[in-house]
Amino acid sequence: MTTISLSDLVAKTGEVIGTSEWILVDQDMVNKFADATGDHQFIHVNPDMAKMTPFGGTIAHGFLTLSLMPVMMAKSDSPKVEGVKMGVNYGGNKTRFLAPVRVGKKVRGLFKLLELIEKRPGQWQQTMEFTVEIEGEDKPALMAEWITQIFV
């Protein structure tokens, strides 16, 4: 794991700072997400009915794809910031679901640093462009501009 100082990370603004491993989105993952959220729409959980749609089978929930951000960051080559006590989600500026993730596909995250500013001593705000690629497809599943607070 590579570590980096906050000042060195600031210098990487505008760069892709990490790419995750590929993660398989299988039916079990989708079903568990449906149970956790109460979203049991047939396009996610009923393979027989979903075959009759333009998707040709079940697809992951858009919010499931978005919720993979933490595991993708953890399984990425993104540098870890030195001295971090904690990080918390702060919100998002933009989230767009661009292509469905068909069950059985692999996805990975790309993390581009858009901004890193000190809000107050020991508290930094990071804005990251998060893109989820689908293995073997040209169009990404989603793009989001995500904001986190970093405490050092």
URLINMO-V518727 format. One record per residue. N is the residue number from 1. SS is DSSP state (hx for helix, st for strand, lp for the rest). PSI is psi as a letter, one per 30 degrees, with the letter a starting at -180 (* if undefined). Layout:
n->[N	N]
ss->[SS	SS]
psi->[PSI	PSI]
This chain:
n->[1	2	3	4	5	6	7	8	9	10	11	12	13	14	15	16	17	18	19	20	21	22	23	24	25	26	27	28	29	30	31	32	33	34	35	36	37	38	39	40	41	42	43	44	45	46	47	48	49	50	51	52	53	54	55	56	57	58	59	60	61	62	63	64	65	66	67	68	69	70	71	72	73	74	75	76	77	78	79	80	81	82	83	84	85	86	87	88	89	90	91	92	93	94	95	96	97	98	99	100	101	102	103	104	105	106	107	108	109	110	111	112	113	114	115	116	117	118	119	120	121	122	123	124	125	126	127	128	129	130	131	132	133	134	135	136	137	138	139	140	141	142	143	144	145	146	147	148	149	150	151	152]
ss->[lp	lp	st	st	lp	hx	hx	hx	hx	hx	lp	lp	lp	lp	lp	st	st	st	st	st	lp	lp	st	st	lp	lp	hx	hx	hx	hx	hx	hx	hx	hx	hx	hx	hx	lp	lp	lp	lp	hx	hx	hx	hx	lp	hx	hx	hx	hx	lp	lp	lp	lp	lp	lp	lp	lp	st	lp	lp	hx	hx	hx	hx	hx	hx	lp	hx	hx	hx	hx	hx	hx	lp	st	lp	lp	lp	st	st	lp	lp	lp	lp	st	st	st	st	st	st	st	st	st	st	st	st	lp	lp	lp	lp	st	lp	lp	lp	st	st	st	st	st	st	st	st	st	st	st	st	st	st	st	lp	lp	st	st	st	st	st	st	st	st	st	st	st	st	lp	lp	lp	lp	lp	lp	lp	st	st	st	st	st	st	st	st	st	st	lp]
psi->[k	k	l	k	l	e	e	e	e	e	f	g	k	f	l	k	f	l	k	l	l	k	k	k	j	l	e	e	e	e	e	e	e	e	e	e	f	g	j	h	k	f	f	e	f	j	e	e	e	f	f	f	l	f	f	g	a	l	l	k	k	e	f	e	e	e	f	f	e	e	e	e	e	e	h	l	g	k	k	k	k	k	g	k	e	l	k	k	k	e	a	k	e	k	k	k	j	f	k	k	j	k	k	f	l	k	l	l	k	k	j	k	j	e	k	j	k	j	e	l	k	f	j	k	k	k	k	k	j	j	k	j	k	k	k	g	k	e	k	l	e	l	k	k	j	k	k	l	k	k	k	*]
